Amino acid sequence: MLNQHTNAHWCVVNDSAIWLEGSNLPCGSAIELNLPFEQAVCIGDYDGFPVMWINDEHIEQTVEYTSLRDLLQIKEPLFLMISKAIQYGFMAREFRFCPQCGGRTQLNLNQIAMQCNECRKLHYPRIFPSIIVAVRRGDTILLAQHQRHKGGLFTVLAGFVEVGETLEMAVEREVYEETGIKIKNIRYIASQPWAFPSSLMMGYMADYDSGEIKVDKTELIKADWFNLDNLPELAPKGTIARSLIDSTLSDIKEA
């Protein structure tokens, strides 16, 4: 049974950042690390030790936090565990009060959800489904500079799934809305939790069908077809965007 003397990895969360010692999670007992065990929640196991989540407002010491965005290239199991802790942290902040009746909530340790003290409704972490897609045309890939990426970085297209549509419908809609082109041969590749603050990215690849690029300026700065010889600055390694780009470029090389 876990107690304040149990050695564990500790995910101390501050918004979208985590406390690290060097490049690792702090590891030790709550007593050794001066952490309040009664405020911590076990959210899994990593490397033979339990992983405990706790929000930064519950600790007394001042520590240095590292953004999750700076951890994209760490081992995937560790990245996913940290992402889980950050999403739980967001849940605890988002549901301080019950959206249903307005009552004060508290953490239900058995469910890892926020429970209303008045109506007793449970509020679990919200996960927002999003799609991301790499589109290929012959020996080129469609890349875009998004309004939120003003530093010259190019990546693939992405967007949130709307109510009443399948993931494939969302892929087709987002590409058409943002660039004016139609696609075909839509196929699922992989997914990635994206805790900014709580998305789940479903990655796809697709082939160009028809149309000319007409950029939606509310979403994109520019978009164009790129081949292996004129690639711009790309999304960083560790993102599903970069994985889709690299897979598409690999397919182009092998064609």
Solvent accessible surface area in square Angstrom, and as a share of the most:
residue,aa,sasa,rsa
1,M,230,1.03
2,L,63,0.32
3,N,70,0.36
4,Q,86,0.38
5,H,120,0.53
6,T,35,0.21
7,N,76,0.39
8,A,2,0.02
9,H,20,0.09
10,W,3,0.01
11,C,0,0.00
12,V,0,0.00
13,V,1,0.00
14,N,52,0.27
15,D,85,0.44
16,S,31,0.20
17,A,18,0.14
18,I,0,0.00
19,W,22,0.08
20,L,24,0.12
21,E,86,0.39
22,G,77,0.74
23,S,81,0.52
24,N,92,0.47
25,L,8,0.04
26,P,0,0.00
27,C,58,0.35
28,G,5,0.05
29,S,6,0.04
30,A,2,0.02
31,I,93,0.47
32,E,125,0.56
33,L,29,0.15
34,N,91,0.47
35,L,11,0.06
36,P,29,0.18
37,F,56,0.23
38,E,129,0.58
39,Q,79,0.35
40,A,11,0.09
41,V,9,0.05
42,C,50,0.30
43,I,11,0.06
44,G,22,0.21
45,D,105,0.54
46,Y,40,0.15
47,D,110,0.57
48,G,78,0.75
49,F,75,0.31
50,P,20,0.13
51,V,0,0.00
52,M,6,0.03
53,W,7,0.03
54,I,2,0.01
55,N,7,0.03
56,D,43,0.22
57,E,95,0.42
58,H,74,0.33
59,I,19,0.10
60,E,159,0.71
61,Q,54,0.24
62,T,138,0.80
63,V,28,0.16
64,E,144,0.65
65,Y,58,0.22
66,T,39,0.23
67,S,40,0.26
68,L,0,0.00
69,R,132,0.48
70,D,108,0.56
71,L,12,0.06
72,L,22,0.11
73,Q,143,0.63
74,I,46,0.23
75,K,148,0.63
76,E,120,0.54
77,P,83,0.52
78,L,15,0.08
79,F,8,0.03
80,L,64,0.32
81,M,23,0.10
82,I,1,0.00
83,S,1,0.00
84,K,80,0.34
85,A,0,0.00
86,I,2,0.01
87,Q,27,0.12
88,Y,35,0.13
89,G,0,0.00
90,F,46,0.19
91,M,1,0.00
92,A,16,0.13
93,R,73,0.27
94,E,63,0.28
95,F,5,0.02
96,R,96,0.35
97,F,119,0.49
98,C,4,0.02
99,P,81,0.51
100,Q,116,0.52
101,C,68,0.41
102,G,47,0.46
103,G,9,0.08
104,R,114,0.42
105,T,7,0.04
106,Q,101,0.45
107,L,49,0.25
108,N,32,0.16
109,L,106,0.53
110,N,141,0.72
111,Q,89,0.40
112,I,30,0.15
113,A,0,0.00
114,M,15,0.06
115,Q,28,0.12
116,C,0,0.00
117,N,64,0.33
118,E,124,0.56
119,C,49,0.29
120,R,126,0.46
121,K,88,0.37
122,L,50,0.25
123,H,16,0.07
124,Y,103,0.39
125,P,38,0.24
126,R,111,0.41
127,I,107,0.55
128,F,82,0.34
129,P,58,0.36
130,S,5,0.03
131,I,0,0.00
132,I,9,0.05
133,V,1,0.01
134,A,1,0.00
135,V,1,0.01
136,R,57,0.21
137,R,94,0.34
138,G,57,0.55
139,D,90,0.47
140,T,20,0.11
141,I,0,0.00
142,L,2,0.01
143,L,0,0.00
144,A,0,0.00
145,Q,15,0.07
146,H,2,0.01
147,Q,57,0.26
148,R,161,0.59
149,H,54,0.24
150,K,148,0.63
151,G,71,0.69
152,G,28,0.27
153,L,36,0.18
154,F,18,0.07
155,T,7,0.04
156,V,2,0.01
157,L,1,0.01
158,A,16,0.13
159,G,16,0.15
160,F,124,0.52
161,V,30,0.17
162,E,94,0.42
163,V,153,0.88
164,G,85,0.81
165,E,32,0.14
166,T,73,0.42
167,L,56,0.28
168,E,78,0.35
169,M,98,0.44
170,A,0,0.00
171,V,0,0.00
172,E,81,0.36
173,R,46,0.17
174,E,17,0.07
175,V,0,0.00
176,Y,113,0.43
177,E,88,0.39
178,E,5,0.02
179,T,0,0.00
180,G,22,0.21
181,I,1,0.00
182,K,104,0.44
183,I,10,0.05
184,K,108,0.46
185,N,90,0.46
186,I,44,0.22
187,R,78,0.28
188,Y,118,0.45
189,I,73,0.37
190,A,43,0.33
191,S,55,0.36
192,Q,22,0.10
193,P,43,0.27
194,W,47,0.16
195,A,0,0.00
196,F,43,0.18
197,P,56,0.35
198,S,3,0.02
199,S,8,0.05
200,L,56,0.28
201,M,21,0.09
202,M,21,0.09
203,G,0,0.00
204,Y,4,0.01
205,M,13,0.06
206,A,1,0.01
207,D,34,0.18
208,Y,48,0.18
209,D,69,0.36
210,S,48,0.31
211,G,35,0.34
212,E,126,0.56
213,I,46,0.23
214,K,152,0.64
215,V,39,0.22
216,D,43,0.22
217,K,133,0.56
218,T,114,0.66
219,E,76,0.34
220,L,0,0.00
221,I,47,0.24
222,K,104,0.44
223,A,12,0.09
224,D,74,0.38
225,W,30,0.11
226,F,26,0.11
227,N,54,0.28
228,L,64,0.32
229,D,138,0.72
230,N,78,0.40
231,L,60,0.30
232,P,34,0.21
233,E,103,0.46
234,L,26,0.13
235,A,5,0.04
236,P,60,0.38
237,K,98,0.42
238,G,38,0.36
239,T,14,0.08
240,I,13,0.07
241,A,9,0.07
242,R,47,0.17
243,S,61,0.39
244,L,2,0.01
245,I,0,0.00
246,D,47,0.25
247,S,41,0.27
248,T,0,0.00
249,L,14,0.07
250,S,46,0.30
251,D,57,0.30
252,I,12,0.06
253,K,142,0.60
254,E,137,0.61
255,A,102,0.79
